[in-house]
């Protein structure tokens, strides 16, 4: 009984300490103040294990070497991802410079996620990283297209990258093709306004 009471006291004390720490404001939430090494390692391990476990439920990918799928992914990547993940020949961006943790530079060779893990991350996003859940506005085929392109990205020169983006933009699909409802409509209007603005300025 004494052991049970001692365990209860320890648990209550630990909980009180956690709550007290949270309300003290001592912890810095600033993006330019890195985590302690232990905290960063714990968060990275938790994230990686979460992705690995949840990606087990992802169905088999389509043929990721399909040229039309890769071109579609290139167009999506160019529109949505280069600000954080860069592209061949693209310099550091202002938004990327201020992000913590730093988004991976996907054009560089290195350890890759499995296609299933990449799909899960792109579709569902990652908490506390700035990675959005693109599945909220894009269908699964569009997400797989981005996976297919990201798999090929480290092999591309700047010229090859630009050629693939242009191919995706000139293909029959449009960027709004994986988007539905209000988002697709607003995206179309936004691009229309942008083109009109450029035309008027020309």
N, C-alpha and C positions, 0 to 999 in steps of 0.2 A: 504493500500500500504506500509506504514511504517512497519507493522508487517511482510509482505512478504519479505521486504528488510532485516529486522532483522533476519528472519529465514534463508535467503540465506547466510548472513554473518556468522551466527553460523555454518551452514553446511560447508561452505568453510574453515572456521577456523579449524573445527574439522578434515576435510580431510587433511589440511595442517599439522596439528599436528600429525596425524597418519603417513603421509609420512615422516615428519621430524624425528619422532621417529624411523621409520624403517631404515632410512639412517644414523642415528646417530651412530648405532652400540652399543648403550647402552644395549640393550636387550642381555642377554647371551643365546646363542644357545647350550651351553654345556650340554651334557647328565648327567653330575654329578652335575648340578645346578638345583634343582627342580623348577617348576613353582611356582608363587605366588598362594596362596590358592584359590583366586577368579578365576585366570586364569585356574587352574587345574579343578575347579568345572564347569566352563563354557565349557571347552573342553570335559569333561566327559559327561555332559548333552547333548551337541550337538552330540557327537558320539552315545550315547545310543538312542537318539530320531531318529537319522538317521538310525541306524540298525533296530529299531522297525518298522519304516515306510516302509523302502525298503523291509524288510522281508515279508511284507504282500503279495507281489507278488510271493513268493516262493510257488510252488505246494506242494501238500500233500506228506509227506515223505513216503518211503517204510516201510515195517515192520522192525523197528529198533531193534527188539529182535532176528532177524534172525542170527543164529550162524555163518554162512559163511560170512555174511556182517560184523559182529563184528570182525571176524578173519582178514578179509581183512583190516579193519580199524586199527587193532592193528599193522599190518605190516607197513602200511603207517605211522602211528603215530611214531613208533619206528625209521623209516628212517628219518622223516622230522621234528618232533615236540619236541623231548625230550630235545634238546639243550636249548630251551626257556621255555617250559612248564613242564619239568621234567617228572618223572614217579615214580611209587611206588618203594621205596628203592633207588632212584637215588639222589645223592647229588647235591648241587648247582654247576652250570657250570660257566666257565669263561665268556662266552658270555652273559648269563642271568644276572650275577652279574653287568655287565656294561650297561644294558639296562634301558632306562627310556622312558615311564613308565614301571614298572616291569610287565612282562607277568604274567597272572594268573597261579597258580600252579594247573593244572586241575585234579590231582589225589586227591586233598583235597576236602572233602564235602563242600558245600556252595551253594550260589545262582547260579543257572544254567540258561543259555539262553534257550529259547524254541528251539526245533529242527530246526525250520525254521530260527530263528536268527543265530544259530550256523552254519547252512548251508551257509547262506548269508555271514557271516564273513569269513569262510574258503574259500569259492569260490572267493570272491572279495577282501579280505584283509582289512586292516584298515590303513588309512593314519597316518603318524607321530607316529607309534607305533612299527614298525619293523615287523608287521604281513603281510606276503606276500599273494598275490592273487593266491591260488593254482588252481583256475579254469583255469588259463592260460595254465596249463600243465596236468590237470587231468579232466576226464569227470565227469558228475554229479553222476554217481553211485559210483565212488571212493570217491567223496566228502561226499555223504550220508554215506558211510562206515565209514569215519572218525567221522562223527556225531554220528553214532550208537556206535562206540567204546568210544568216549568221554563221552557219557551218562552213560556208564557202568564203566568207569575208576575209580571213587571214591570207588567203591565196591571191587576193586581187591587188593589182597596181592601182594608183589613182585613176589612170585612164580607163582601165577595165571597170573600175567601180562606177565611174561616170557613165560609161556606155551601158551598163546594166540598169542604172537608174533611168536613163533616157528610154531604154527599151520598155521598162515597166510603165513609164508615163505614157508612152505611145501605144501601148497594147490596148486591147478592147476593154479591159476592166478599168475602172477609175478608182481613186483612193477611197471614195465613199462606198465602194462595193462591199465590203465587210461591215459596213456601218448601217444602222437602221434608225428609223424614226427621227426624232428631233436632232440628234447629234449629226446624222448624215446631212439633214437639211441645213443645219447651221454651218457645217463644214463647206457645203456647196456654196452657200451665200458668202461665206468668208472668202473663199477663193475667187468667187465672182467679183466681190468688192475689191479684192487685191488686184485682179487683172484690170478692172475698170480704172483703179487708181493709177496703176502703171501706165495705162493707155492715155489717161488724161495728162499725166506728167510728161509723157513722151511728146 
